[in-house]
Amino acid sequence: MKSLKAVLLAIGALAMIAIVAIAQAAPQKPDAAKLEAGKKAFLDVAKVLQSPRCMNCHPAGDAPLQTDASRPHAQNISRKSVALGLACTTCHQTRNSEALGIAGGPPGAPKWGLPPAETPMVFQGRTPAALCKQLQDPEQNGHRTMAQLLDHVAHDPLVGWGWNPGGKRTVPPLTREKTVAAMQTWIDSGGACPE
């Protein structure tokens, strides 16, 4: 009887240890200050994503946009053009045309192109709240986790071109480093969306 009691006490103690460990390992819900910081940070991220350098490749339709005025691409280029065999890289090389000795020619960066049609990541015409929800949804964000989205913004060479576009092109309102920091604050808040 004494040994049964000892076994039951040991099992009970192990169960309590497991419960405490699980509770400590469970993700903690961000406090109100962290949620507010995340919402505010996302408003800054949204300003970057909706600047011409980002939005021009994330349009509401199938045609990329051009210039700081975000006009539809000349030559009637669209996703249909790519499907018919005219890759964006036909004209857009891995570097800006100026670097190749062609003033005023097409901009360029590695892997120039639109996001896939299945997950176009539309930035144009979205409210910050709608953009936030879209980025959280793997079905709309290229099947990426939040960490992968952050890595995409922090390290992808095509994305990086946006902060060093050459010519007379404007840059986003935040530096790449500040955009990454704002995204990290947003992610740390659990992806809190502004209203």
Residue pairs with C-beta under 8 A, 6 or more apart in sequence:
29 190
30 38
30 188
30 189
30 190
30 192
34 188
34 189
34 192
35 189
35 190
35 192
36 192
37 185
37 188
37 189
38 185
38 186
38 187
38 188
38 189
38 190
38 191
38 192
39 189
39 192
39 193
39 194
39 195
40 194
41 182
41 183
41 185
41 186
41 189
42 128
42 132
42 182
42 186
42 192
42 193
42 194
43 128
43 194
44 173
44 174
44 178
44 179
44 182
45 179
45 182
45 183
45 186
46 128
46 131
46 132
46 194
47 172
47 173
47 174
48 54
48 172
48 173
48 174
48 179
49 55
49 58
49 123
49 131
50 123
50 124
50 126
50 131
51 162
51 170
51 171
51 172
51 173
52 65
52 67
52 68
52 69
52 70
52 169
52 170
53 161
53 162
53 163
53 165
53 169
53 170
53 171
53 172
54 123
54 159
54 162
54 172
55 65
55 70
55 123
55 124
56 64
56 65
56 66
56 67
56 70
57 64
57 65
57 113
57 114
57 115
58 114
58 115
58 120
58 121
58 122
58 123
58 124
59 65
59 70
59 120
59 122
59 123
59 124
60 122
60 124
60 125
61 72
61 78
62 78
62 79
62 80
62 117
63 72
63 73
63 76
63 77
63 78
63 79
64 72
64 73
64 77
64 78
64 88
64 114
65 71
65 72
65 73
65 124
66 72
66 73
66 74
68 169
68 170
70 124
77 86
77 88
79 114
79 117
82 88
82 113
82 114
87 113
88 112
88 113
88 114
89 111
89 112
89 113
91 106
92 106
92 107
92 108
92 109
92 112
92 113
93 100
93 106
93 108
93 112
94 108
94 109
94 110
94 112
95 108
95 109
96 105
96 106
96 107
96 108
96 109
96 165
96 166
96 167
97 103
97 104
97 105
97 106
97 107
97 108
98 104
98 105
98 166
98 167
99 108
99 166
104 167
107 161
107 165
107 166
107 167
107 169
109 157
109 158
109 160
109 161
110 157
110 158
111 157
111 158
112 158
113 158
114 120
115 121
115 142
116 142
119 139
119 140
119 141
119 142
119 143
121 134
121 135
121 140
121 141
121 142
122 134
123 131
126 134
128 193
128 194
129 193
129 194
129 195
132 186
132 191
132 193
132 194
133 193
134 140
134 141
135 141
135 149
135 191
136 146
136 191
136 193
138 144
138 145
141 149
144 152
146 187
146 191
147 187
149 183
150 180
150 183
150 184
150 187
152 159
153 159
153 176
153 179
153 180
153 183
154 176
154 180
160 176
162 171
162 172
162 176
163 171
163 172
163 175
163 176
164 171
165 171
172 179
174 182
186 192
